[in-house]
Amino acid sequence: MSDYPGAGSVRDIWRTTHDPIRPVEDGEALVRLDHISVDPGMRGWITNKRSYMPPVKPAGVMRAFGVGEVIESRAEGLAVGDQVTGFTGVQTHGVFKEENLRKIGLPGVPPHLFLSGLGMTGYTGYFGMTDIGQPKDGETVVVSAASGAVGSIAAQAAKLAGAHVIGIAGGPDKCSYLTDELGLDGAIDYKRDDVEAALHANCTNGIDLYFDNVGGDILSAVLNQMNYQGRIVVCGGISQYDDFAGATGPANFMTVVTHSLTMRGFTMRDYMHRVPEALGWLVPAWKDGRIKFREHILEGVENFPDAFDMIFEGKNHGKLLLKVS
């Protein structure tokens, strides 16, 4: 990465380089990366605004989750051929300390699934909905960016808990996916529908729980219809990511006071010690068809700028991955 961007396009900051692989030292392993995860949070990682982790330094390797195979090891707990995941960066090969990698691998499970439904986005949707949101049978739950990697898991977890679940997404294809494939009770197309009117129509008993991935105008529309003592789980605010410095809160924020709402934000930093719990729920639910997830895969590490733009333009259908080898 060449320099920190401000608001607007960041396409011109990326550079593809060809660097030698440094020698592997004691306690390290050389990994050949197979897939890289492309996530909205990347936008925050390249700004100097205070966040949950330090920014990527200019001229450094762009931060990213990845999966790959160990091809050389001087680490006691890692052997050649092991499949691993971690913060590997956007690159084809990398040398990493053993403590920064986690071994993965389940029979019949492709490793790249540990970057999507069985990875961080799956864990985020699971913990955000089940641990913080705690949907109950018969409640009305709304999820924004519901066709995305996190939102789709969160929405399905709420549905399995017996809630009436409405998803918000952009475009007829994504909305059809929510109702026809994931079995949600309704879908709102924020690109074509009057969101506030559509919420009234789909949430006739008000909204008990909102899982927010976007912030902005959609959060404002939901706040107007939250029930007394409702809960809001703040997972992200992708509508605000293009201008962190100028991000604003909803004008009707006092609804949090007048309706005794609970609003809580979180990141996976809060839950890393509980990843096995998430896998214990996600893997069997995926294997027996109770939950579904899909991936959108681009090829070639040099196409990272296209992938980065795609996720902020809403052009991906499912978890966006970059196949690098």
N, C-alpha and C positions, 0 to 999 in steps of 0.2 A: 504494500500500500504506500502511495507516494505522499499524501498529505491529507489532513483532516478536512472533510467537506462541511459546508454550511447547509442551508436549506436548498432544495431543488435537486437536480440530477447529480449523481456522484459517479457517473460512468467513466469520466476521464481520469479518475484517481487510480484505477487499477493498472497494474503492470504484470505481464507474465515474464518470469525470469527462469533461467536454466542454471541452477547452482549445484556444485558438487555435494555429495552426501558426506557428512563428517564421520569420522571413525566412531564406532560403538564403544562406550566405556562401561566399566563395571556397573551393574544395576540398571542397564539400559537395553533396549531392543530396537532393531531396525524393522520398520513396518512398511510394506507395500500397500498403499491405500487402494481400496476398491470403489467405495462410494463416499461422498461428502454430503452433509446435510446443509440445505440453504434455508435460513430461518429469518423471520422479520426482526428478531432481536439483533441481528447483525448491524442494523442501522444504528442502534444505540452503541454498539461496540466500537464504532468509528467516529464517535463524537467525544468531546472533552467534558460533557455534562456528567455530573455526579450520578453514578449508577451502582448496580450491585456487583460490578467487577470493573477493573481498570480498562481504559480504552486500548485498542490495538495501536502500537506505536507506528508512526510513519516509517515506511520501508520495511516493515515487518511482514511476516506471513499472516494473511488474514485468518482470524480465529474461526474455527468451524468444528463441529462434531464429525467424526469419520469412523468407518469400519475398514479393517484390512487384515492382512496376514503377516505374522512375524516371519521374516526371512533371515534374520540373524539375531542372536540373543546372547547377552552376557548377564542376564537377570535370572536369579534362581527360580522364580515362579513362572517364567515364560519360556516356551520351547518353540523351535522352528515349526511352523505349520499351525500354531495357535491362531484363532480368530480373536481379534480384540477391537475394542472401541474406546473412544476418549476424545478429548480436545486435540485433534490431530492437525488442524489447519487445512487450508485449501492448497494441497500439494499432492504429488503422486507418491512420494516416499518421505519418511521422517524418522528421526531417532528420538526416542522418548524414554523418560524414566519409568521404571516398572510401576511406581505408585500412581502414575498418571494414566495408566491403561487398565481396562477391565476385560477379563476374558469372557467371551460369549460363545454361544454354540449350543443349539438344541437340535436333536434329530428331526430332519424334515423342515427346518426353519431356515430360509435363506438369511445370511448375515445382514443384508441391508435392511431387513425388517426391524433390526435393532436401532435404526435411525428414524423409523416412522412409528407405526402403531405399537411396536414392542420396545421403543426407545424413549428418548426424552419427551417427545411430543405426546406419546401415549401416557407416560408417567404424569406429565403436567395436567392433561385432561382428566386423568383418573383422580389424582389427589385434589386438584382444584374443585372438582365436582363432589366427590364422595366425602373428603375429609373436611373441607371448608364449607361447601354449599350444603351438603347433607340433604339432598332432596327426599321428600316423603311421598308416600302413596297418595295420589289425588291432587297434589300440588301442581301449579302451573309454573313451568320453567321455560325461560327464553335464553337462547344461546346465540350470540353474534359470531360471524365468521364460522358458521356451523358446519360448512362443508370442508373446512380446513383441517389440518392434521390434528391440532389440539381440540378445536371445537367439535369435531365429529365424535371423538372419544368421549368428551364431556357430555354431549347430547345423548349418546347411546347409554352412558352410565345412568343418566337421569331417567331415561325411558325404562331401563331395566329395574329401576327403583320404584316404578309404578307411576311416575309423574306424567302429566300432560305436557309434551315438549314441543315448542315452536322454535324453529331455526331461522336465522336471518342469513342470507347469502346473496351473492351478486350474479344474476343471470338465470334464465329458465333452466339450463342444464344442471346447474348446481342445486337449484331448488327442487327439481325433479329427483335428483340423487337423494336428497334429504328425506323425501316422502316415500319414493318408490323403492329405494335400496336400503335406507337406514330405518325406515318405519316411523319417522317422526309424525306427529299429529298435524303439523302444518308447516308451511315455509313462506317466508316473506322475501321478495326480491327487492332489495333496497335500491337497485338501479331503476326500477320501473314503478314500484308501488309507493304510495304515501305511507311511510312506515308507521306513523302514529295511528292512522286510520286502520291499517292492517293489524296492528297490535290490538286495537279495540275489538276488531272482528274475530280474531283468533284467541284472545284471552278474555273471555266474557266474565270470568271471575277475578280479573286482575292478575297481577304477576307476583308470585311468592319468592321466586329466585331468579336472578339474572346472572349469567356467566358472560362477562364482558371481555371481548378480545379487540375492540375497535375504539371505544371512547367516542368523543365528538357528539355529533347530532343524534346518533342512535342511542347513546347513553341518555341524552336529554329526553328523547321520546319515551324510553323505558321508565325513567324516573317519574314521569307524569302518571304512570299506571301501576306503580308498585303498591302492593298491599301493606297495611300496617304491620310493622315488625318484619318486613321482608328482608331478604339477604342479597347482597351484590358481591360477587366474586370478581375481582379485577385481575385478569390474567395478562392483558395487554391493551395497547391503544394504537393500533396500526394507523388509524386515521391521523394521528398526531406525530408519527415518527419522522415525517419529512422536515419538521421544524421543532425540535425539542425546546429551543429557547423561547419560541412563541406559543407553545402549547397552552391551551386554556381549559378551564373546567366548565361544566355545564352551568348555564345561567340559573337553572332551577335547582341548584345544589341544596337549597334549604329544605327540600323535600326529605333529605336525609334526617333532618331534625323533626319536621312536622309529622313524619310517618314512622319515627323511631326505627329507621333502617340501620342495618349493619352492613358496612362496606369494608372489605378486606382485600388487600393486594398480596401477592406472593410470587416467588420464583422457585425453581426446582432446588435452589440452594437450601431451602427450608426442608427438603425432603430426601436429599441424597442418601441419608442413612436408612431410608425406608424403601429403596428401589426393589429389593426382593419381594416386598409385599405387593407392589404394583404388578410385577411380573407374575406373581402367584394368582392374580386376578385376570390380567390381560391375556396370558398365554392360553389357558383353558377356554376363556370366553371367545377368543379368536378361533381356536381349533374346532370348537363345537358350533360356530356360526352365530353366537349371540351378539358379537360385535364384528363390524367390518371396517376396513380402511383401505385406501387406495394410494398409489404413488404416481408421481409425474417425474419421469427420469430424463434428464438431458445427458449427453455424452461429451466428454472432453474437458479437462481442467481449464483450457483456454476459453471456454464458454461460460465461465463463472459470471462475467459482467451481464450476459444475457439472462442468466438464471436469477441474479440479484434483481434486475429490473422487472423480471416476470412476476416475482412474488409481490412486489409493491404495486403492480398493475392488475393484480388479481387474475392473471392469465393461466395460472397453474390449476390443475384439477387433482387435488390430493397433495400428499406430502411431497415437496419438491426436493429431489436428490440430483446430485451430479455424479455420473459414473466416470471415474478418472482413470481406471485401468481394467 
